[in-house]
């Protein structure tokens, strides 16, 4: 099974060039929100329910717990912080996707990911323990 990354935040090259402070702000806000939900999952679910009152609280809580416990709680996040990537793993992932999708070339990892806008590791979430 390929060791691919899942969800990501994407911004345009133009935004990176013209609004780097906004990109940094979004990443800081994401990190702060993740830290808050790890600290108080019920408050996180309250927030979801305010936006999706039609949904099931139990289902949303289970979905969030599974995301935190299964998809996000790996050793890699503890080592490099949530939001960063392992360069070798990303390079392997790109190669698999390029081959699968018959891309004319394999993009370099740096073309698709930069950690330049992430909060410092000391400020990023590294533990999803609740």
Number of C-alpha atoms within 10 A of each C-alpha: 3 9 10 13 13 7 7 8 10 9 9 8 10 9 12 15 10 11 12 14 13 13 19 16 15 15 18 18 13 16 20 15 14 19 18 14 19 20 14 12 17 13 13 18 18 15 13 16 16 10 10 12 11 8 12 11 16 10 10 17 18 13 12 19 15 13 12 19 14 10 13 19 17 15 11 14 19 15 13 16 21 21 20 17 17 12 12 10 15 19 17 15 17 19 18 16 14 15 13 9 9 10 11 8 9 14 13 12 18 11 8 11 15 11 11 10 16 20 19 11 14 9 13 23 22 21 18 18 9 10
